[in-house]
């Protein structure tokens, strides 16, 4: 029995080693030559725009901030020799534990590893990350090093909160980038695939890399989805409607009714301009717009222009006057209604909140209730985007935006992707450029890649008044020539946060709820910034928390809140109807006969790509 078991073990070991041995050296050499050729095309795609002056590298300035920030962490640990030795000892002791464990596992394959990844970590799913002694050791040393580096930031006692936040963010980016799963030679799955295909996967991957750099005009435009499978107005953003008004900044879309009667009070949606509005109308299965129409709402959506240099000087007053106020005028002309329910999403919600404060100050009462989706008005506890905002970084950004008049859409897209680089960057680098596989078609990631530019005056006003100065929360934001106060806003507000939001944390939204002068219904949905909002009832996903008044400590609110399984959408609709349940015959004529339709939804502005 022992000999048979040894023989089986030997066969398994032979098969395991065989998967890493080149079978056809000539084919492998040919493909390696093709990889080098495609790498030349990628290099040319990167160099060309720089030689022509189309692209100017700006990497030095953000890297200077990284070095400056991490040097403060190093300064703390190196300023005390004993502290530095203790930190190094902890790391080397972990390495020795892994080594000792690895030696023991050679004689006992059932013995657990010394260090294991998180259960949700998908990078190390291939069995050889655990069964192969080399890759197991590599994985474990990486994990302990990454955790050790994060602990250095967390335990550096002299750091101020913003520096600690930035340092932790930068260390996480380095840790994600340097994972052994990101390199062919250190990833067993890619290594075996490369051997099995004689390197054909690397040829395809390098070709895709060259294509993506060329598509980004000298910068890597990482493909996260098969974009060819989607077309606006055909299989994405297809809810029936018409553009009934347009100015230099926004198009107003009115959607066709699907019920014989509708709520008398129309619904106006102010989406973010950092992304495009059709996140709320991806497809019929998960379209909030279509669902709201089916509940009897007359839905109007603002579709922001994708700005360029001619919009450089448009600030928040312009976005309120030519955006929200213009939309309110349009709704009144189309329906005859002077009072509306309004929704704002993300920064669109922040703009809506600021507009409500200005309208309250100036006596404009056209918005009867407001719903805010994952919206911050108090930025003291803002999410990870705050790492990009301080005086030094804003000074750099101002110089760039003064030159161009706007911030290129790829910059904002990269910033958002970096917030979840372990999900939105590195898996696609591995899949696309090492495995040589096209990403799957995914409507959400198609939308995510459809970025927009940021006009200079608007974006800098937002960053300085919200993220840097927190002026809106403190009643110090100037709009229309005078400060505005959220305490003046007395209308009912439905304030939706999501539990796992990394952009507008639930705590931040909760604290912001306390600033309004009227009754605020705070609700926390499950999941994150997008999935927690776009959560149709028929999918029976996630849950939401609701009930207690907005006061006291956030943790106490969560403990006392009632948990309801499924989507928050019906809860919101019930809240809307409780404000005013009067109905009228469906408004079947777009523009109400007073405004002539300009074109069909989703309109023209949304089709302009950055």
C-alpha positions in Angstrom: 0.0 0.0 0.0 2.8 2.4 0.9 4.6 1.8 -2.4 1.4 2.4 -4.3 0.7 5.6 -2.5 4.3 6.8 -3.1 3.9 6.0 -6.8 0.7 8.0 -7.0 2.3 10.9 -5.2 5.2 10.7 -7.6 2.9 10.8 -10.6 1.0 13.8 -9.3 4.3 15.7 -8.7 5.4 14.8 -12.3 2.2 16.1 -13.7 2.4 19.2 -11.7 5.9 19.9 -12.8 5.1 19.0 -16.4 2.6 21.8 -16.6 5.4 24.3 -16.3 7.7 22.8 -18.9 7.9 24.2 -22.5 6.8 21.5 -25.0 7.5 23.2 -28.3 10.5 25.5 -28.0 10.3 26.7 -31.6 6.6 27.7 -31.3 7.4 29.4 -28.0 10.3 31.3 -29.5 8.2 32.5 -32.5 5.5 33.8 -30.2 8.1 35.4 -28.0 9.4 37.3 -31.0 5.8 38.4 -31.8 5.4 39.6 -28.2 8.4 41.8 -28.7 7.0 43.1 -32.0 3.7 43.9 -30.4 5.5 45.6 -27.5 7.1 47.8 -30.1 3.7 48.8 -31.4 2.6 49.6 -27.8 5.7 51.7 -27.2 5.0 53.6 -30.5 1.4 54.2 -29.5 2.7 55.7 -26.2 5.6 57.7 -27.6 3.8 59.1 -30.7 1.4 61.5 -29.0 4.2 62.8 -26.8 6.5 63.5 -29.7 3.7 65.3 -31.5 2.8 67.4 -28.4 -0.7 65.9 -28.2 0.1 64.5 -24.8 2.1 66.0 -21.9 3.1 63.7 -19.1 2.0 64.9 -15.6 3.0 61.8 -13.7 5.9 63.6 -11.9 3.5 65.8 -9.8 1.3 63.1 -8.3 4.3 60.9 -7.7 5.9 63.8 -5.8 2.9 63.8 -3.5 3.2 60.0 -3.0 6.9 60.4 -2.1 6.2 63.3 0.2 3.4 61.5 2.0 5.2 58.1 2.4 8.3 59.9 3.6 6.3 61.1 6.6 5.6 57.5 7.5 9.2 56.6 7.1 10.3 59.5 9.2 8.2 58.3 12.1 9.7 54.7 12.0 13.3 55.7 11.3 13.4 58.5 13.8 13.7 56.0 16.6 16.2 53.1 16.0 14.5 50.8 18.5 11.1 51.4 16.8 12.6 50.7 13.4 14.3 47.4 14.6 11.1 46.2 16.2 9.2 46.8 13.0 11.8 45.0 10.9 11.8 42.1 13.4 8.1 41.7 13.1 8.4 41.3 9.4 11.4 38.9 9.4 9.7 36.9 12.2 6.7 36.5 9.9 9.0 35.4 7.0 10.6 32.8 9.3 7.2 31.5 10.4 6.2 31.0 6.7 9.5 29.3 6.0 9.1 26.9 8.9 5.6 26.2 7.9 6.5 25.5 4.3 9.1 23.0 5.3 6.6 21.2 7.5 4.0 21.1 4.7 6.5 19.3 2.5 6.0 16.3 4.8 2.4 16.9 5.6 0.3 18.2 2.7 -2.8 18.5 4.9 -1.1 21.1 7.1 -2.6 24.5 6.8 -0.6 27.5 5.5 0.8 29.9 8.0 -0.9 32.8 6.3 -4.1 32.7 4.3 -5.8 35.3 2.1 -9.2 36.8 2.9 -12.0 34.5 1.8 -13.2 37.2 -0.7 -9.7 37.5 -2.3 -10.1 36.0 -5.8 -6.5 36.5 -6.9 -5.2 33.3 -5.4 -7.9 30.9 -6.5 -5.7 28.6 -8.6 -4.9 25.4 -6.6 -1.1 25.9 -7.2 -1.1 29.0 -5.0 -1.6 26.5 -2.2 -0.3 23.2 -3.5 2.9 24.3 -5.1 5.5 25.1 -2.5 7.1 27.9 -4.4 3.9 29.8 -5.2 2.5 29.2 -1.8 5.6 30.7 -0.2 5.5 33.6 -2.6 1.8 34.3 -1.9 2.3 34.2 1.9 5.3 36.5 1.9 3.4 38.9 -0.2 0.4 38.9 2.1 2.4 39.4 5.3 4.5 42.2 3.6 1.4 44.0 2.4 -0.3 43.8 5.9 2.9 44.9 7.6 3.2 47.9 5.3 -0.5 48.8 6.1 0.2 48.5 9.8 3.2 50.9 9.5 0.8 53.6 8.3 -1.9 52.7 10.8 0.6 52.8 13.8 2.5 55.9 12.7 1.3 58.1 15.6 2.6 61.5 14.4 0.5 61.5 11.2 -2.5 63.8 10.9 -5.7 62.2 9.7 -5.5 63.4 6.1 -1.8 62.3 5.7 -2.7 58.9 7.2 -5.6 58.5 4.8 -3.4 59.3 1.9 -0.6 57.1 3.0 -2.9 54.2 3.6 -4.4 54.7 0.1 -1.0 54.9 -1.6 0.3 51.8 0.3 -2.8 49.9 -0.8 -2.2 50.9 -4.4 1.4 49.7 -4.3 0.3 46.5 -2.6 -2.4 45.8 -5.2 0.1 46.6 -8.1 2.9 44.4 -6.8 0.8 41.4 -6.1 2.4 38.2 -7.6 -0.9 37.5 -9.3 -0.2 40.4 -11.6 2.9 38.9 -13.3 3.2 36.0 -15.6 6.3 34.5 -14.0 4.8 34.6 -10.5 1.2 33.6 -11.3 0.8 29.9 -11.7 -2.4 30.1 -13.6 -0.9 32.5 -16.3 2.4 30.6 -16.3 0.6 27.3 -17.1 -1.6 29.0 -19.7 1.5 30.5 -21.3 3.2 27.1 -21.5 0.0 25.4 -22.8 -0.4 28.0 -25.6 3.3 28.4 -26.3 3.0 32.1 -25.4 0.1 32.8 -27.8 -1.8 34.4 -24.9 1.0 36.9 -24.4 0.9 37.8 -28.1 -2.8 38.5 -28.0 -2.4 40.4 -24.7 0.4 42.6 -26.0 -1.7 43.4 -29.1 -4.6 44.4 -26.9 -2.3 46.6 -24.8 -1.1 48.4 -28.0 -4.7 48.9 -29.1 -5.8 50.3 -25.7 -2.9 52.7 -25.6 -3.8 53.9 -29.1 -7.4 54.2 -28.1 -6.4 56.4 -25.2 -4.3 58.6 -27.5 -1.1 57.8 -25.7 -2.6 56.7 -22.3 -3.8 53.3 -21.4 -7.5 53.1 -21.8 -8.1 49.9 -19.9 -11.0 48.0 -21.4 -13.3 46.5 -18.7 -16.1 45.3 -21.0 -16.7 44.3 -24.6 -18.0 47.7 -25.6 -18.9 46.6 -29.1 -22.0 44.8 -27.6 -23.7 48.0 -26.5 -25.3 50.9 -28.4 -27.1 53.8 -26.8 -30.8 53.9 -27.7 -30.6 50.3 -29.0 -29.9 48.0 -26.0 -28.9 50.5 -23.4 -30.8 53.6 -22.2 -33.9 52.6 -24.2 -36.8 53.8 -22.1 -39.1 55.6 -24.5 -39.0 59.4 -24.2 -38.2 62.7 -25.9 -35.8 65.5 -25.5 -38.1 68.5 -25.1 -35.6 71.3 -24.3 -31.9 72.0 -24.7 -29.5 74.8 -23.9 -25.7 75.0 -23.9 -25.4 72.9 -20.7 -28.3 70.4 -20.5 -30.9 68.5 -22.4 -34.3 67.8 -20.7 -35.8 64.4 -21.4 -39.5 63.6 -20.7 -40.3 59.9 -20.6 -43.5 58.5 -22.0 -46.1 57.3 -19.5 -47.0 53.6 -19.1 -50.0 53.9 -16.8 -53.4 55.5 -17.6 -53.1 57.9 -14.6 -50.0 59.5 -13.2 -49.1 61.4 -10.1 -50.0 65.0 -10.5 -46.6 66.1 -9.2 -43.9 65.4 -11.8 -40.5 63.9 -10.9 -37.3 65.6 -12.0 -33.9 63.8 -11.8 -30.6 65.7 -11.5 -27.9 63.1 -12.2 -24.2 63.6 -11.6 -22.2 65.3 -14.4 -19.1 63.3 -13.4 -20.8 60.3 -15.1 -23.7 60.1 -17.6 -27.3 59.8 -16.6 -28.1 56.4 -18.1 -26.8 54.6 -15.0 -30.5 55.1 -14.1 -31.6 53.5 -17.4 -29.1 50.8 -18.2 -31.6 48.3 -19.5 -35.3 47.4 -18.9 -34.4 44.8 -16.2 -32.7 47.4 -13.9 -33.9 50.8 -15.1 -34.9 53.1 -12.2 -36.4 55.5 -14.8 -38.6 52.8 -16.3 -39.6 51.5 -12.9 -40.6 55.0 -11.8 -42.6 55.5 -15.0 -44.4 52.2 -14.3 -45.3 53.5 -10.8 -47.1 56.5 -12.3 -44.4 59.1 -12.2 -44.0 61.7 -15.0 -40.2 61.4 -15.2 -38.0 64.2 -16.5 -34.2 63.7 -16.6 -31.4 66.2 -17.0 -28.7 65.0 -19.4 -25.6 67.2 -18.9 -23.4 68.2 -21.8 -20.0 66.6 -22.0 -18.1 69.9 -21.6 -15.0 71.2 -23.4 -13.0 74.5 -23.3 -16.1 76.6 -24.2 -17.7 75.6 -20.9 -14.5 76.4 -18.8 -16.0 79.3 -16.9 -19.4 77.7 -16.0 -19.6 77.5 -12.2 -22.2 76.2 -9.7 -24.4 79.2 -10.2 -24.5 78.4 -13.9 -25.2 74.7 -13.2 -28.1 75.8 -11.0 -29.5 78.5 -13.3 -28.9 76.8 -16.7 -29.4 73.3 -15.3 -31.8 72.8 -12.4 -33.7 76.1 -12.7 -33.9 75.6 -16.5 -35.3 72.1 -15.9 -37.9 73.4 -13.5 -39.0 76.0 -16.1 -39.2 73.2 -18.7 -41.3 70.9 -16.4 -43.7 73.7 -15.7 -44.2 74.4 -19.4 -44.6 70.7 -20.2 -47.1 69.9 -17.4 -48.4 73.2 -16.0 -47.2 72.1 -12.6 -45.4 74.6 -10.4 -44.3 72.0 -7.8 -42.1 68.9 -8.4 -40.5 66.1 -6.6 -36.7 66.2 -7.3 -34.0 63.5 -7.1 -30.3 64.2 -7.1 -27.6 61.5 -7.4 -24.1 61.8 -6.0 -22.6 65.2 -7.0 -25.9 65.9 -8.7 -27.5 65.5 -5.3 -24.9 67.9 -3.7 -25.7 70.5 -6.4 -29.4 69.9 -5.8 -29.0 70.4 -2.0 -27.0 73.6 -2.6 -29.7 74.8 -5.1 -32.4 74.0 -2.5 -30.6 76.3 0.0 -30.3 79.0 -2.5 -34.0 78.6 -3.6 -35.1 78.7 0.1 -33.1 81.9 0.6 -34.6 83.5 -2.5 -38.2 82.3 -2.0 -38.3 79.8 -4.9 -40.6 77.0 -3.7 -41.0 74.9 -6.9 -39.3 71.8 -5.4 -41.8 70.3 -3.0 -39.7 67.3 -1.9 -36.1 66.1 -2.5 -34.6 62.7 -2.7 -30.8 62.4 -2.5 -29.1 59.2 -3.7 -25.6 58.6 -2.1 -25.1 62.3 -1.7 -22.7 64.2 0.6 -23.4 67.7 1.9 -21.0 67.4 4.9 -17.6 66.3 3.8 -15.9 65.8 7.2 -16.2 62.1 6.8 -15.9 62.0 3.0 -14.8 58.8 1.3 -11.5 57.9 -0.4 -11.8 60.6 -3.1 -10.7 63.0 -0.3 -7.1 61.6 -0.7 -6.9 63.5 -4.0 -7.8 66.9 -2.4 -5.4 69.2 -0.5 -3.8 72.5 -1.3 -0.8 71.1 -3.0 -2.8 68.7 -5.2 -5.3 71.4 -6.0 -2.6 73.8 -7.1 -1.3 71.2 -9.6 -4.9 70.6 -10.8 -5.6 74.3 -11.2 -2.5 74.7 -13.4 -3.6 71.9 -15.6 -7.2 73.0 -15.9 -6.3 76.6 -16.6 -4.3 75.4 -19.6 -7.1 73.2 -21.1 -10.2 74.6 -19.6 -11.4 71.2 -18.3 -10.2 68.0 -16.7 -10.0 65.2 -19.2 -12.6 62.4 -18.6 -9.9 59.8 -18.3 -8.5 61.5 -15.2 -11.8 61.1 -13.3 -12.3 57.6 -14.6 -8.8 56.6 -13.4 -9.5 58.2 -10.0 -12.7 56.2 -9.5 -11.0 53.0 -10.7 -8.2 53.5 -8.2 -10.7 53.6 -5.4 -11.2 49.9 -6.1 -8.1 49.0 -8.1 -8.3 45.4 -6.8 -11.6 45.0 -8.6 -11.5 47.5 -11.4 -7.9 47.6 -12.6 -5.7 44.6 -11.9 -8.1 41.8 -12.7 -8.5 43.3 -16.2 -4.8 43.8 -16.6 -4.3 40.1 -15.9 -7.3 39.0 -18.0 -6.6 41.3 -21.0 -2.9 41.6 -21.3 -1.6 38.3 -19.8 -4.4 35.8 -20.5 -5.1 37.6 -23.8 -8.9 37.3 -23.3 -11.5 39.9 -24.2 -13.5 41.0 -21.1 -17.2 40.0 -21.0 -19.9 42.4 -22.1 -21.2 44.2 -19.0 -23.5 47.2 -19.2 -22.4 48.7 -15.9 -18.7 48.7 -17.0 -19.7 50.1 -20.4 -21.2 53.0 -18.6 -18.3 53.3 -16.2 -15.9 53.7 -19.2 -18.1 56.3 -20.8 -16.4 59.1 -19.0 -17.1 62.9 -19.0 -14.9 65.9 -18.8 -15.0 68.4 -15.9 -15.2 72.1 -16.7 -12.6 74.1 -14.8 -14.7 76.6 -12.8 -17.3 74.0 -11.8 -14.8 71.3 -10.7 -12.5 73.6 -8.8 -15.5 75.2 -7.0 -16.7 71.7 -6.1 -13.4 70.5 -4.7 -12.6 73.7 -2.8 -16.0 74.3 -1.3 -16.9 70.7 -0.5 -13.9 68.4 -0.1 -11.4 71.0 1.0 -13.3 73.7 2.9 -16.6 71.9 3.7 -18.3 75.2 3.1 -21.7 73.9 2.3 -22.0 72.2 5.7 -20.8 75.3 7.5 -23.1 77.8 5.7 -20.2 79.4 3.9 -20.8 78.5 0.3 -21.5 81.6 -1.8 -24.2 81.1 -4.4 -26.0 84.0 -6.2 -23.7 86.5 -4.5 -24.4 85.4 -0.9 -23.9 82.4 1.5 -26.4 79.7 1.6 -27.5 77.5 4.5 -28.9 74.0 4.5 -30.8 74.9 7.6 -33.1 77.0 5.4 -34.2 73.9 3.6 -37.5 72.9 5.2 -39.0 70.6 2.6 -39.2 66.8 3.2 -36.0 64.9 2.2 -35.4 61.2 1.6 -31.7 60.7 2.0 -30.4 57.4 0.8 -27.0 56.1 1.7 -25.5 52.6 1.0 -23.7 50.5 3.5 -20.5 49.8 1.5 -20.2 53.1 -0.3 -16.5 54.1 -0.8 -17.4 57.5 -2.4 -20.2 58.8 -0.1 -19.9 56.7 3.1 -23.1 56.0 5.0 -21.7 57.9 8.0 -21.0 61.0 5.9 -24.5 60.9 4.5 -26.0 60.4 8.0 -24.1 63.4 9.5 -25.1 65.5 6.5 -28.8 64.7 7.1 -28.6 66.7 10.4 -27.9 69.9 8.5 -31.3 70.3 6.9 -34.0 72.4 8.5 -36.9 70.0 7.8 -37.7 66.4 8.3 -35.2 64.0 6.8 -35.9 60.3 6.2 -32.6 58.6 6.3 -32.4 55.1 4.7 -29.3 52.9 4.2 -29.3 50.4 1.4 -27.2 47.3 1.2 -24.1 47.1 -1.2 -22.3 50.2 -2.6 -22.5 53.5 -4.5 -24.0 52.0 -7.7 -25.3 48.5 -6.9 -27.0 49.7 -3.7 -28.9 52.4 -5.7 -29.7 50.4 -8.9 -31.5 47.6 -7.0 -34.8 46.7 -8.7 -37.4 45.0 -6.4 -37.9 41.9 -8.6 -34.3 40.9 -8.1 -34.8 40.4 -4.3 -31.2 41.5 -3.6 -29.6 43.1 -0.6 -31.7 44.9 2.1 -32.2 48.3 3.6 -32.3 49.9 7.0 -34.9 52.5 8.0 -37.0 53.9 10.8 -35.2 55.9 13.5 -35.0 59.7 13.4 -31.7 61.3 12.3 -30.0 62.1 15.6 -27.2 61.0 17.8 -24.6 58.5 16.9 -24.6 56.7 13.6 -23.9 53.3 15.1 -26.8 53.7 17.5 -29.1 54.5 14.5 -28.0 51.4 12.7 -28.6 49.3 15.8 -32.1 50.6 16.2 -33.1 50.6 12.5 -35.5 48.1 11.0 -33.9 45.8 8.4 -36.1 45.0 5.4 -35.0 42.5 2.8 -34.9 43.5 -0.8 -35.0 46.8 -2.6 -35.6 50.2 -1.0 -37.4 51.4 -4.2 -41.0 50.6 -3.0 -40.2 52.2 0.4 -39.2 55.4 -1.5 -42.3 55.4 -3.7 -44.5 55.0 -0.6 -42.7 58.0 0.9 -43.3 60.0 -2.3 -47.0 59.2 -2.4 -47.3 60.2 1.3 -46.3 63.7 0.3 -49.0 64.1 -2.3 -51.0 61.2 -3.8 -53.2 63.3 -6.2 -53.3 61.8 -9.7 -54.2 63.1 -13.2 -54.6 61.5 -16.6 -51.4 60.4 -18.2 -49.4 63.1 -19.9 -49.1 61.3 -23.3 -48.0 64.3 -25.3 -44.3 65.1 -24.9 -43.8 68.7 -24.0 -47.5 69.1 -23.2 -48.1 70.6 -26.6 -46.2 73.8 -25.6 -42.7 72.4 -26.2 -41.9 70.7 -29.5 -39.8 67.5 -29.1 -36.2 67.9 -30.4 -35.4 64.2 -30.7 -35.8 60.9 -29.0 -34.3 59.8 -25.8 -31.5 59.3 -24.7 -30.7 62.5 -26.7 -27.6 63.9 -28.3 -25.5 65.2 -25.3 -25.1 61.7 -23.8 -23.6 60.4 -27.1 -20.6 62.7 -27.0 -17.6 60.7 -25.7 -14.6 62.2 -23.9 
